[in-house]
């Protein structure tokens, strides 16, 4: 567990956070300049807070009142930066061994073979960094941080410098780390797909403060937090189970409390628990169930609320079998439909609007668990 209650004045900008990062992955999300990296650097000891207290797994790293400020190398933290920062004159093996040598053998809790195996870097051990791809370099950097047996792993936008393909290759490796090695991760990102795939807990940063903290599904599905989560990403995140795939039509079926969602074929195995992001702009509402329509998802729902949003839009919150859905319609449509609380309607969602990037395995999930 990582406990942070610290403040720091940086010019005219003040970072003032009070949060607890438990097991799994805690993601700091926010626009550039919101204070995400400042928080992680205070934890790492690279930026000294003006006041406060930082504790990792019961061990005090910083306490302004007690005069405690451990040097970065004494904090037992792993740090993965945007750039891999490997030693160019050393082989992959030697770069990894550097992380191990930071601790006495008796203090090492992470095994070499486990790290090399999970990250799939065994075939790279004799290469120099110059002969590695961007994704391979970042895997080695992650391995080096893990082999220092950290109490907490800090990751500052580790995928930001990678192209889409390399990013897709690396995400599955990162998704395994926290539970495979029993290490909490504080993960900085401004990419919603990374948050959806990796995070257990989401921290929305704004103006140097943790504006909201909670489960990913709850925060991303809250219309009041739209200024922080992004207008384009507005919508609900629901929990579902992969019920089946139909290769002939390139679709998958996802079961949830409100019925079954037909989506573009996803990669997760049958039985896997997944998160599904359904954009508010992609949900249409019908007062009566349409007949012979190309939309594959016609879900019975009940209106919870309908309220004006920005730009002549109306936010409509729906209850779909106990699952919350968030739809955005025009004010003109609301004038015709007259949606009110308790009204029975149908939510229409085109299968093609839910892409592979909108379906992600939950961090703790796998078939049969």
C-alpha positions as CSV (number, residue, x, y, z in Angstrom):
1,X,0.0,0.0,0.0
2,X,1.2,3.5,-0.8
3,X,-0.1,6.4,1.2
4,X,0.5,9.9,-0.1
5,X,-0.4,13.1,1.7
6,X,1.9,15.8,0.4
7,X,2.0,19.2,-1.1
8,X,4.6,21.1,-3.2
9,X,4.7,24.5,-4.7
10,X,6.2,24.6,-8.2
11,X,6.4,28.3,-9.2
12,X,2.7,29.4,-9.3
13,X,1.5,25.8,-9.5
14,X,0.7,23.9,-6.3
15,X,0.5,20.1,-6.1
16,X,-1.5,19.0,-3.1
17,X,-2.6,15.4,-3.0
18,X,-4.1,13.0,-0.4
19,X,-4.7,9.5,-1.6
20,X,-4.0,5.8,-0.9
21,X,-2.9,3.4,-3.7
22,X,-3.7,-0.1,-2.7
23,X,-3.0,-3.4,-4.4
24,X,-3.2,-3.7,-8.1
25,X,-2.8,-0.7,-10.5
26,X,-3.7,2.8,-9.5
27,X,-3.8,5.1,-12.5
28,X,-3.2,8.9,-12.3
29,X,-5.2,10.3,-15.3
30,X,-5.5,13.9,-16.4
31,X,-4.6,16.5,-19.0
32,X,-1.0,17.7,-19.4
33,X,0.0,19.9,-16.6
34,X,-2.5,18.5,-14.1
35,X,0.3,17.3,-11.7
36,X,0.5,13.6,-12.5
37,X,4.3,13.4,-12.9
38,X,4.8,15.7,-10.0
39,X,3.0,13.3,-7.7
40,X,5.1,10.3,-8.9
41,X,8.3,12.3,-8.6
42,X,7.5,13.2,-5.0
43,X,7.0,9.5,-4.3
44,X,10.3,8.6,-6.0
45,X,12.2,11.2,-4.1
46,X,13.1,13.2,-7.3
47,X,11.0,16.2,-6.1
48,X,10.9,17.1,-2.4
49,X,7.4,18.0,-1.0
50,X,7.2,21.2,1.0
51,X,5.1,19.3,3.6
52,X,3.4,16.0,4.2
53,X,4.0,12.3,4.6
54,X,4.6,9.4,2.1
55,X,4.5,5.8,3.3
56,X,5.1,2.7,1.2
57,X,4.1,-0.7,2.7
58,X,4.4,0.7,6.2
59,X,7.8,2.2,5.6
60,X,8.1,6.0,5.9
61,X,9.7,7.6,2.8
62,X,9.1,11.2,3.6
63,X,7.7,13.0,6.7
64,X,8.2,16.7,6.9
65,X,7.4,16.9,10.6
66,X,9.8,14.0,11.6
67,X,12.5,15.3,9.3
68,X,12.5,12.0,7.2
69,X,13.4,12.2,3.5
70,X,15.0,9.0,2.2
71,X,17.2,9.3,-0.8
72,X,15.7,7.8,-4.0
73,X,18.1,4.8,-3.9
74,X,16.9,3.9,-0.4
75,X,13.2,4.0,-1.1
76,X,12.9,0.5,-2.6
77,X,10.9,1.8,-5.5
78,X,11.0,0.8,-9.2
79,X,10.6,3.6,-11.7
80,X,9.9,3.1,-15.4
81,X,10.1,6.4,-17.4
82,X,8.6,7.3,-20.8
83,X,12.1,6.6,-22.3
84,X,13.7,3.3,-21.4
85,X,17.0,4.9,-20.2
86,X,19.0,1.7,-20.6
87,X,22.8,1.7,-20.4
88,X,23.8,1.7,-24.0
89,X,27.2,0.1,-23.4
90,X,25.7,-2.9,-21.5
91,X,23.9,-5.9,-22.8
92,X,20.3,-6.6,-21.8
93,X,21.6,-9.1,-19.3
94,X,23.9,-6.6,-17.7
95,X,21.1,-3.9,-17.6
96,X,18.9,-6.4,-15.8
97,X,21.6,-7.4,-13.4
98,X,22.1,-3.7,-12.5
99,X,18.6,-3.8,-10.9
100,X,19.4,-6.9,-9.0
101,X,22.6,-5.6,-7.6
102,X,20.8,-2.7,-5.9
103,X,19.8,-5.2,-3.2
104,X,21.6,-7.9,-1.1
105,X,20.7,-11.4,-2.2
106,X,18.8,-12.0,1.0
107,X,16.5,-9.0,0.3
108,X,15.6,-10.0,-3.3
109,X,12.0,-11.2,-3.6
110,X,11.6,-11.2,-7.4
111,X,13.2,-14.1,-9.3
112,X,15.2,-13.6,-12.5
113,X,13.6,-16.4,-14.4
114,X,10.1,-15.1,-13.5
115,X,10.8,-11.6,-14.9
116,X,12.6,-12.9,-18.0
117,X,9.7,-15.3,-18.7
118,X,6.8,-13.0,-18.1
119,X,8.3,-10.2,-20.2
120,X,9.4,-12.6,-22.9
121,X,13.0,-11.2,-23.1
122,X,15.0,-14.4,-22.8
123,X,16.1,-14.2,-26.5
124,X,17.3,-10.6,-26.0
125,X,19.8,-11.1,-23.2
126,X,22.9,-10.9,-25.2
127,X,21.9,-7.9,-27.3
128,X,22.8,-4.3,-26.8
129,X,20.0,-1.6,-26.5
130,X,20.8,-0.3,-30.0
131,X,19.6,-3.6,-31.5
132,X,16.2,-3.5,-29.7
133,X,12.9,-2.1,-30.9
134,X,11.1,0.5,-28.8
135,X,8.8,-2.0,-27.2
136,X,11.7,-4.4,-26.4
137,X,13.7,-1.6,-24.8
138,X,10.7,-0.7,-22.6
139,X,10.2,-4.4,-21.6
140,X,13.9,-4.5,-20.5
141,X,13.4,-1.3,-18.5
142,X,10.4,-2.8,-16.8
143,X,12.4,-5.9,-16.0
144,X,15.3,-3.9,-14.5
145,X,12.9,-2.1,-12.3
146,X,11.2,-5.3,-11.1
147,X,14.5,-7.1,-10.4
148,X,15.2,-4.4,-7.8
149,X,12.3,-6.1,-5.8
150,X,10.4,-2.8,-5.3
151,X,7.8,-2.2,-2.7
152,X,6.0,-0.1,-5.3
153,X,6.4,0.2,-9.1
154,X,6.1,3.7,-10.5
155,X,5.4,4.0,-14.2
156,X,5.3,7.4,-15.9
157,X,3.5,7.1,-19.2
158,X,5.7,4.1,-20.3
159,X,3.9,3.7,-23.6
160,X,3.8,7.4,-24.6
161,X,6.9,7.1,-26.9
162,X,5.7,4.0,-28.7
163,X,3.7,3.7,-31.9
164,X,0.3,2.0,-31.8
165,X,1.6,-1.4,-32.8
166,X,4.4,-1.4,-30.1
167,X,2.0,-0.1,-27.6
168,X,-0.5,-3.0,-28.3
169,X,2.4,-5.5,-27.9
170,X,3.5,-4.1,-24.5
171,X,0.1,-3.7,-22.9
172,X,-0.5,-7.4,-22.2
173,X,2.9,-7.6,-20.4
174,X,2.1,-4.6,-18.2
175,X,-1.3,-6.1,-17.4
176,X,0.3,-9.1,-15.7
177,X,2.8,-7.3,-13.5
178,X,1.0,-6.2,-10.4
179,X,-0.5,-9.6,-9.5
180,X,2.2,-11.8,-10.9
181,X,4.8,-10.1,-8.8
182,X,2.6,-8.9,-5.9
183,X,3.7,-5.3,-6.3
184,X,1.4,-2.2,-6.3
185,X,1.7,0.0,-9.4
186,X,1.3,3.8,-9.6
187,X,0.7,4.4,-13.3
188,X,0.6,7.8,-15.0
189,X,-1.3,8.1,-18.3
190,X,-3.4,10.4,-20.4
191,X,-4.6,7.5,-22.6
192,X,-8.0,6.2,-21.7
193,X,-7.4,2.8,-23.4
194,X,-4.5,2.2,-21.1
195,X,-6.6,3.1,-18.1
196,X,-9.4,0.8,-19.3
197,X,-7.0,-2.1,-19.7
198,X,-4.8,-1.8,-16.7
199,X,-6.3,0.2,-13.8
200,X,-8.1,-1.1,-10.7
201,X,-8.4,2.3,-9.2
202,X,-8.6,5.6,-11.1
203,X,-7.4,9.0,-9.8
204,X,-8.5,11.9,-11.8
205,X,-6.0,14.7,-11.5
206,X,-6.9,18.4,-12.0
207,X,-5.0,21.5,-11.0
208,X,-2.5,19.6,-8.9
209,X,-5.2,17.8,-6.9
210,X,-6.8,14.4,-6.9
211,X,-10.3,15.6,-7.9
212,X,-11.9,12.1,-7.8
213,X,-10.7,8.7,-6.7
214,X,-12.6,5.4,-7.2
215,X,-13.2,2.3,-9.3
216,X,-12.7,2.8,-13.1
217,X,-16.3,1.9,-13.9
218,X,-17.8,4.4,-11.5
219,X,-15.7,7.4,-12.4
220,X,-15.8,7.0,-16.2
221,X,-19.6,6.5,-16.1
222,X,-20.2,9.7,-14.1
223,X,-21.5,12.6,-16.2
224,X,-20.4,15.1,-13.5
225,X,-16.8,14.1,-14.1
226,X,-16.9,14.6,-17.9
227,X,-14.6,17.7,-17.8
228,X,-11.9,15.5,-16.3
229,X,-12.5,12.3,-18.3
230,X,-12.9,14.1,-21.6
231,X,-15.9,14.9,-23.7
232,X,-14.9,12.5,-26.5
233,X,-14.6,9.6,-24.0
234,X,-17.9,10.3,-22.3
235,X,-19.9,7.1,-21.8
236,X,-20.4,4.1,-19.6
237,X,-17.9,1.4,-18.7
238,X,-19.7,-1.8,-17.9
239,X,-18.6,-5.2,-16.7
240,X,-19.4,-8.2,-19.0
241,X,-18.4,-11.8,-19.7
242,X,-17.3,-13.1,-23.1
243,X,-20.1,-15.5,-24.0
244,X,-19.0,-16.5,-27.4
245,X,-17.4,-15.7,-30.8
246,X,-18.8,-16.0,-34.3
247,X,-15.9,-16.1,-36.7
248,X,-18.2,-16.3,-39.7
249,X,-19.5,-12.8,-39.0
250,X,-16.5,-11.4,-37.1
251,X,-18.5,-10.7,-33.9
252,X,-18.4,-11.6,-30.2
253,X,-21.2,-11.8,-27.7
254,X,-20.8,-10.3,-24.3
255,X,-23.2,-11.1,-21.5
256,X,-24.0,-8.6,-18.8
257,X,-26.8,-7.9,-16.4
258,X,-28.9,-6.1,-19.0
259,X,-28.7,-8.8,-21.7
260,X,-26.2,-9.5,-24.4
261,X,-24.0,-7.1,-26.4
262,X,-23.0,-8.0,-29.9
263,X,-19.6,-6.3,-30.7
264,X,-16.8,-6.5,-33.2
265,X,-14.8,-9.6,-32.5
266,X,-12.6,-9.3,-29.5
267,X,-9.5,-11.2,-28.6
268,X,-10.5,-12.3,-25.1
269,X,-11.3,-16.0,-24.5
270,X,-14.8,-17.2,-23.7
271,X,-15.4,-16.9,-20.0
272,X,-13.2,-13.9,-19.6
273,X,-14.6,-11.0,-17.6
274,X,-14.1,-7.8,-19.5
275,X,-14.7,-4.0,-19.3
276,X,-16.7,-2.6,-22.2
277,X,-16.6,1.1,-23.0
278,X,-19.8,2.3,-24.6
279,X,-19.6,5.9,-25.8
280,X,-22.6,8.1,-24.9
281,X,-22.7,9.4,-28.5
282,X,-23.1,5.9,-29.9
283,X,-26.3,5.1,-28.0
284,X,-29.7,6.0,-29.6
285,X,-33.0,5.8,-27.8
286,X,-36.3,4.4,-29.0
287,X,-39.5,4.7,-27.2
288,X,-40.8,1.6,-28.9
289,X,-38.7,-1.4,-30.0
290,X,-37.8,-1.1,-33.7
291,X,-38.5,-3.9,-36.1
292,X,-36.2,-5.2,-38.9
293,X,-33.4,-2.8,-37.9
294,X,-29.6,-3.2,-38.7
295,X,-28.6,-2.2,-35.2
296,X,-27.6,-5.4,-33.4
297,X,-28.1,-4.3,-29.8
298,X,-31.6,-3.3,-28.8
299,X,-31.7,-3.3,-25.0
300,X,-34.7,-2.7,-22.8
301,X,-34.0,0.1,-20.3
302,X,-35.6,2.5,-17.9
303,X,-34.8,6.3,-17.9
304,X,-33.1,7.3,-14.6
305,X,-32.6,11.0,-15.5
306,X,-32.5,13.4,-18.5
307,X,-30.7,16.7,-18.1
308,X,-29.2,19.4,-20.3
309,X,-25.5,19.1,-21.2
310,X,-23.3,21.4,-23.2
311,X,-23.8,22.3,-26.8
312,X,-27.5,21.6,-27.1
313,X,-27.1,18.0,-25.9
314,X,-29.0,16.1,-23.3
315,X,-27.5,13.5,-21.0
316,X,-29.8,10.6,-20.5
317,X,-28.9,8.0,-17.8
318,X,-30.5,4.6,-18.3
319,X,-30.9,1.5,-16.1
320,X,-30.4,-1.5,-18.2
321,X,-31.0,-4.6,-16.0
322,X,-29.1,-3.0,-13.1
323,X,-26.3,-1.7,-15.4
324,X,-26.0,2.0,-15.9
325,X,-25.8,3.3,-19.5
326,X,-25.2,6.9,-20.5
327,X,-26.6,8.2,-23.7
328,X,-26.3,11.7,-25.3
329,X,-29.0,12.9,-27.6
330,X,-29.8,16.3,-29.1
331,X,-32.1,18.7,-27.4
332,X,-34.3,18.4,-30.5
333,X,-34.7,14.7,-30.0
334,X,-35.5,15.2,-26.3
335,X,-38.2,17.7,-27.3
336,X,-39.9,15.0,-29.4
337,X,-39.3,12.0,-27.1
338,X,-40.0,13.8,-23.8
339,X,-37.9,11.4,-21.8
340,X,-38.6,11.4,-18.1
341,X,-37.6,9.4,-15.1
342,X,-39.2,5.9,-15.0
343,X,-40.0,5.9,-18.7
344,X,-39.4,2.5,-20.4
345,X,-37.3,2.8,-23.6
346,X,-34.9,0.8,-25.7
347,X,-31.2,1.6,-26.0
348,X,-29.8,1.1,-29.5
349,X,-26.1,0.4,-29.9
350,X,-24.5,-0.5,-33.3
351,X,-22.1,-3.4,-33.0
352,X,-19.5,-1.6,-35.1
353,X,-19.2,1.3,-32.7
354,X,-17.7,-1.0,-30.0
355,X,-14.2,-1.7,-31.3
356,X,-11.5,-4.0,-29.9
357,X,-10.0,-1.0,-28.1
358,X,-13.3,-0.6,-26.2
359,X,-13.2,-4.1,-24.8
360,X,-10.5,-4.9,-22.3
361,X,-9.9,-7.8,-19.9
362,X,-10.3,-6.6,-16.3
363,X,-6.9,-6.6,-14.5
364,X,-7.7,-9.6,-12.3
365,X,-9.6,-11.6,-14.8
366,X,-8.9,-14.7,-16.7
367,X,-11.1,-17.7,-17.8
368,X,-12.0,-20.0,-15.0
369,X,-11.2,-17.5,-12.2
